[in-house]
């Protein structure tokens, strides 16, 4: 039988070590092994985006990544988005625009939007909508989310 | 999810050795967006996943005008459309990799994996066929190459034999006056499985008045993606006109063997093949003129 594997990775800016079975997804490792429950399990098959994390600068669904695959890599989860000084502008704008209702999809949307703004600080509405097409929300109807992301992009721009 | 072993291999030989040893019980792991989900949902049993992403050749993406495009089997979609020269040279491929899943899927999923998953509705396969892609396969008896249109043999089935895996795809450098387009019909804007997909490519003459050659490939209308040779034959040497395009579209419709399912009826799919073939050819012609 497969035994647990020792994995070292960089998670939200800190070196971490953990033991996991090869069959455990990164999402399971985050939630069940490391206690980081911000990333959510929605569909568990790559359709909903609730488990979105950033892996070596690239947005991925953590349910479709094995924990063992992250050895020597860099992972950013929703827990790594805010700074010690306060919320990330995206988080602040999600609050201001009421861009969430039940909140299950929100961590995934914030992480996915962060990956977008890292790559493209001034996206058009069209670009935001397509970038976030892999994140599903069953409450808001998306408009408030899109407005929050566009507003956050402007805020970040104003600060820079 | 069932338990399995995991091996991150560094060489083609190491991968072949493990795959040959375990046979059907081992599967290569690239982006994992199909295989991890299939194992989790019990649709596939595995004793081992062989992670091939760390093999340099399998993660290689390179282009030059003489050699054409070398696309390692594990290269994720986003790396292809973010490469300006490749994006300008292989437009049909870019159409396809830009609409596979959402952003997070494109960050992991590979064209090689899409091909090996052998879904009849795979978006990137008709584009590969339109671009004359060659599959580079490694196995216990060395290497062999086959055209992309011969790779899939049925839903979920491929030409790969025990111990073999797809190392890379090669696409020739397009000739002058070349254009290509992949179009997919889905009932929403994003994130859905093709009801029909059509990949088309054309080579025009100097003044763009006639086709030198053309290729039409169909997805989601047969057990495998289809190269419609009769559609290409309808274009070669003919004037660029609505009539020629219509003849190619009718050839594509005649070659389609669609079924009724939750995404559409066979009749609807056959109609769509005509519409999308005409549109994809017009798109390819436009791109050939702009190039």
Interface residues (C-beta under 8 A of the other chain):
Chain A: X1 X2 X5 X21 X22 X23 X24 X25 X44 X45 X46 X47 X49 X52 X55 X58 X59 X60 X61 X63 X64 X65 X66 X68 X69 X71 X112 X115 X116 X130 X131 X132 X133 X134 X135
Chain B: X1 X2 X3 X4 X5 X6 X8 X29 X31 X32 X33 X36 X37 X39 X40 X41 X49 X51 X76 X78 X101 X102 X103 X104 X105 X107 X108 X189 X190 X191
